[in-house]
C-alpha cells in the first residue's frame, strides 16, 4: 500500500511538473506572440515611412525635371537673343558689341544659376536615395528577424501540440 501511495505521489509530482512546464511554455508563447505583434507594427511603421520618403523622392525628381525644362526654355531664349544680336550687329556696329557683352553676361549668370539649382536638386535626390536605401535595408533586416522569431514560435507551438 505504501509503495502504491509512493507511486501515486511520484505520478502527481510528474503531473505537477508537466503542468508547470505547460504553463511556462504558454507564457513563453504569449511573450513570443507579443514580440511578433510588436515587430509587425514596427514593420508597418517602417513601410509607411518608406512610402513617405518615396513620395518625397518623386517630388524632388519632378522638381528637377521642372528645372531642366526651365533650363531648356532659357537656352532657347538665349539662342533667340543671340540671333537678334547677330541681326542687330549687321545693322548697328558698336552698339551691338555692348549688347553682346551684356547678353553674354546675362547668359552666363542664368547658366550658373540653373547649374547651381540642378546641383542642389541632385544632391537632395542623392541624400533621399541614400536614406531610402538605408531605411529599406534596416526594414529588411527587421523583417528577417521577425520572420525568424515567427518561425521559432511556430516550431515551439508545434512541439507543444
C-alpha positions as CSV (number, residue, x, y, z in Angstrom):
1,X,0.0,0.0,0.0
2,X,2.9,2.4,0.8
3,X,4.5,1.6,-2.5
4,X,1.3,2.3,-4.3
5,X,0.9,5.6,-2.4
6,X,4.6,6.5,-3.2
7,X,4.0,5.7,-6.9
8,X,0.8,7.9,-6.8
9,X,2.8,10.7,-5.2
10,X,5.6,10.4,-7.9
11,X,3.0,10.5,-10.6
12,X,1.4,13.5,-9.1
13,X,4.8,15.2,-8.9
14,X,5.4,14.4,-12.5
15,X,2.0,15.7,-13.4
16,X,2.6,18.9,-11.5
17,X,5.9,19.4,-13.2
18,X,4.3,18.8,-16.6
19,X,1.6,21.4,-15.8
20,X,4.3,23.8,-14.6
21,X,6.2,23.2,-17.9
22,X,2.9,23.7,-19.8
23,X,2.2,27.0,-18.1
24,X,5.8,28.2,-18.7
25,X,5.5,27.3,-22.4
26,X,2.2,29.1,-22.6
27,X,3.8,32.2,-21.0
28,X,6.7,32.0,-23.4
29,X,4.2,31.5,-26.3
30,X,2.3,34.7,-25.2
31,X,5.6,36.6,-24.9
32,X,6.6,35.5,-28.5
33,X,3.2,36.4,-29.8
34,X,3.6,39.9,-28.2
35,X,7.0,40.3,-29.7
36,X,5.8,39.2,-33.1
37,X,3.0,41.7,-33.0
38,X,5.4,44.5,-32.0
39,X,7.7,43.6,-34.9
40,X,4.7,43.6,-37.3
41,X,3.7,47.1,-36.0
42,X,7.3,48.3,-36.5
43,X,7.4,46.9,-40.0
44,X,4.2,48.7,-40.8
45,X,5.6,51.9,-39.5
46,X,8.8,51.5,-41.5
47,X,6.8,50.7,-44.6
48,X,4.8,53.9,-44.1
49,X,8.0,56.0,-43.6
50,X,9.5,54.4,-46.6
51,X,6.4,55.3,-48.7
52,X,6.7,58.9,-47.5
53,X,10.3,59.0,-48.5
54,X,9.5,57.5,-51.9
55,X,6.9,60.3,-52.3
56,X,9.5,63.0,-51.3
57,X,12.0,61.5,-53.8
58,X,9.4,61.5,-56.5
59,X,8.6,65.1,-55.8
60,X,12.2,66.1,-55.9
61,X,12.6,64.3,-59.2
62,X,9.6,66.2,-60.5
63,X,11.2,69.5,-59.3
64,X,14.5,68.5,-61.1
65,X,12.6,67.8,-64.3
66,X,10.9,71.2,-64.0
67,X,14.4,72.9,-63.5
68,X,15.6,71.0,-66.6
69,X,12.6,72.2,-68.6
70,X,13.3,75.8,-67.4
71,X,16.9,75.5,-68.4
72,X,15.9,74.4,-71.9
73,X,13.5,77.3,-72.2
74,X,16.2,79.7,-71.0
75,X,18.7,78.2,-73.5
76,X,16.1,78.7,-76.3
77,X,15.6,82.3,-75.2
78,X,19.3,82.8,-75.3
79,X,19.6,81.3,-78.8
80,X,16.8,83.7,-79.9
81,X,18.6,86.6,-78.3
82,X,21.9,85.6,-80.0
83,X,20.0,85.6,-83.3
84,X,18.6,89.1,-82.6
85,X,22.1,90.3,-81.6
86,X,23.5,88.9,-84.8
87,X,20.9,90.7,-86.8
88,X,21.5,93.9,-84.9
89,X,25.2,93.5,-85.3
90,X,24.8,93.7,-89.0
91,X,22.7,96.9,-88.6
92,X,24.4,98.9,-85.9
93,X,28.0,98.0,-85.3
94,X,29.3,99.4,-82.0
95,X,26.1,99.2,-80.1
96,X,25.9,95.5,-81.0
97,X,29.2,94.8,-79.2
98,X,27.8,96.4,-76.0
99,X,24.6,94.4,-76.4
100,X,26.6,91.2,-77.0
101,X,28.6,91.7,-73.8
102,X,25.5,92.4,-71.8
103,X,23.8,89.4,-73.3
104,X,26.8,87.1,-72.6
105,X,26.9,88.3,-69.0
106,X,23.2,87.6,-68.7
107,X,23.5,84.2,-70.2
108,X,26.5,83.3,-68.0
109,X,24.5,84.4,-64.9
110,X,21.5,82.4,-65.9
111,X,23.5,79.3,-66.7
112,X,25.3,79.5,-63.4
113,X,22.0,79.9,-61.5
114,X,20.5,76.9,-63.3
115,X,23.6,74.9,-62.8
116,X,23.5,75.7,-59.0
117,X,19.8,74.7,-58.9
118,X,20.5,71.5,-60.7
119,X,23.4,70.5,-58.4
120,X,21.3,71.4,-55.3
121,X,18.4,69.2,-56.6
122,X,20.7,66.3,-57.5
123,X,22.4,66.5,-54.0
124,X,18.9,66.4,-52.4
125,X,18.0,63.4,-54.6
126,X,21.2,61.6,-53.7
127,X,20.6,62.2,-50.0
128,X,17.0,60.9,-50.3
129,X,18.2,57.8,-52.2
130,X,20.8,57.1,-49.5
131,X,18.2,57.5,-46.7
132,X,15.7,55.4,-48.7
133,X,18.3,52.6,-49.2
134,X,19.4,52.6,-45.5
135,X,15.7,52.5,-44.3
136,X,14.9,49.7,-46.8
137,X,18.0,47.7,-45.6
138,X,17.0,48.2,-41.9
139,X,13.4,47.2,-42.6
140,X,14.5,44.1,-44.5
141,X,16.8,43.1,-41.6
142,X,14.0,43.6,-39.1
143,X,11.5,41.7,-41.3
144,X,14.0,38.8,-41.4
145,X,14.4,38.9,-37.6
146,X,10.6,38.9,-37.2
147,X,10.2,36.1,-39.6
148,X,12.9,34.1,-37.8
149,X,11.1,34.7,-34.4
150,X,7.8,33.7,-36.0
151,X,9.3,30.5,-37.3
152,X,10.7,29.7,-33.9
153,X,7.4,30.4,-32.3
154,X,5.6,28.1,-34.8
155,X,8.2,25.4,-34.1
156,X,7.6,25.7,-30.4
157,X,3.8,25.7,-30.9
158,X,4.1,22.5,-33.0
159,X,6.2,20.9,-30.3
160,X,3.6,21.8,-27.7
161,X,0.8,20.4,-29.8
